[in-house]
Every structure is written in structure tokens, then in C-alpha cells.
Amino acid sequence: MSELGSRIPTYEQFLEYRAVVIQAIAAAWHDPAFLEYLKDSPRQALFDRFGYKYPFSLDLKVRTGSAAWTPARTGGWTTQQNDTLQLVLPPAPAQQEQRAAALAAYNTEHIHILD
């Protein structure tokens, strides 16, 4: 395999990344120290907390303040979108009982199954 071919992420790697992102969001909502660590050193924070080695040759940056939980208006999340791979770390919904639904909606809205 060429050097370029070995750096192209597989769909399985992307799904694994998405699963870790959901865990990281939940952890950041409950642990302010982890939130700060994730913002400062996302690759290391994901490894230290979940044993996840970020496999992509893309920069990973954590962006906060760019999403809002708006179920009454949109049925889910409102986010700013652009053409970069970013871990968008949305704020926790104010009501604790909405957090599982918010994580599920985030996962649904940000993963597209390829046919």
C-alpha cells in the first residue's frame, strides 16, 4: 500500500472515533477538569481517558460554544458546520434527564451511513 493509502481512514476507524467522541462529550459534561484537558490536548485526553489512539493525519481541535441543544425548535442540535474535522463539544442540556437523548441525537445527526 502506498504511503498515502495507509493514511486514508477506514470507515471502521471513523465509527470508532465517533463512539469515542460520544463518550468524551458525556465525560466533559460531568467532569470540568476533563473538559479543560480535552480542550487543551484532545489527542492525549482521548488516549488517557479512553485508551483511544487518534489514527487520522488531520489536526484535532475541540471547539466549544458552537452548538446548542434546541429540541423544541429543531428536534435536536443546532450547530455551525464547516469543512474540517473537529470535535464539536456541545454544552450539556440544562436538564439532566435530557442528556441521554441529546447524546443520541448528536450521534444520529453527525453520522451518515454509506450505502
C-alpha positions in Angstrom: 0.0 0.0 0.0 1.3 3.5 -0.8 2.1 5.9 1.9 -0.9 8.0 1.0 -3.2 4.9 1.0 -2.0 3.9 4.5 -3.1 7.3 5.8 -6.7 7.2 4.4 -9.0 6.5 7.3 -11.3 3.5 7.1 -15.0 3.7 7.8 -14.5 1.5 10.8 -11.9 4.0 12.2 -14.3 6.8 11.7 -17.1 4.9 13.5 -14.6 4.1 16.4 -13.8 7.9 16.5 -17.5 8.8 16.7 -18.1 6.3 19.5 -15.2 7.9 21.5 -16.5 11.4 20.7 -19.9 10.5 22.3 -18.1 9.2 25.4 -15.9 12.3 25.5 -18.9 14.6 25.4 -20.6 12.7 28.2 -17.4 12.8 30.3 -16.8 16.5 29.6 -20.4 17.3 30.7 -19.7 15.6 34.1 -16.1 16.5 34.7 -14.9 20.1 34.3 -11.3 19.1 34.6 -11.6 16.6 31.8 -13.3 19.3 29.7 -10.3 21.6 30.1 -7.9 18.8 29.4 -9.8 17.8 26.3 -9.8 21.4 25.0 -6.1 21.8 25.7 -4.8 18.4 24.5 -7.6 16.5 22.7 -5.5 13.6 21.4 -3.8 13.0 24.8 -7.1 13.4 26.7 -8.8 10.8 24.5 -5.9 8.4 25.0 -5.6 8.9 28.7 -9.4 8.6 29.4 -10.4 6.0 26.9 -7.2 4.4 25.6 -8.1 5.7 22.1 -5.2 6.5 19.7 -6.4 9.1 17.2 -5.4 7.5 13.8 -6.0 10.3 11.4 -3.4 12.6 9.9 -5.7 15.6 10.4 -5.4 18.1 13.2 -7.9 17.5 16.0 -9.2 20.6 17.7 -12.0 20.9 20.3 -14.5 23.7 19.6 -16.9 24.8 22.3 -19.7 27.3 22.1 -20.7 26.4 18.5 -23.7 24.2 19.2 -27.0 24.5 21.1 -29.5 21.8 22.3 -32.7 23.0 20.7 -35.2 20.1 20.7 -38.3 22.3 20.7 -37.1 24.2 17.6 -35.1 21.7 15.6 -35.8 18.4 17.2 -32.1 18.2 18.1 -28.9 20.2 17.8 -28.2 23.4 16.0 -24.5 23.6 15.0 -22.2 25.7 12.9 -20.9 23.5 10.1 -17.7 23.8 8.1 -15.4 21.6 6.0 -13.0 20.5 8.7 -12.9 17.5 11.1 -13.5 19.0 14.5 -14.7 17.5 17.7 -17.6 19.9 18.3 -18.2 19.7 22.1 -21.7 20.9 22.7 -22.8 22.2 26.1 -24.8 19.8 28.4 -28.5 20.3 28.3 -29.7 22.1 31.4 -31.9 19.2 32.4 -30.0 16.1 33.5 -32.7 13.8 32.1 -32.3 15.2 28.6 -28.6 14.3 28.3 -29.0 10.7 27.0 -31.4 11.9 24.4 -29.0 14.7 23.5 -26.1 12.3 23.0 -28.3 10.0 20.9 -29.4 13.0 18.7 -25.8 14.2 18.4 -24.7 10.7 17.3 -27.6 10.4 14.8 -27.1 13.9 13.3 -23.4 13.6 12.9 -23.0 10.1 11.4 -24.2 9.2 7.9 -24.2 5.6 6.9 -22.7 5.0 3.5 -24.6 2.7 1.1 
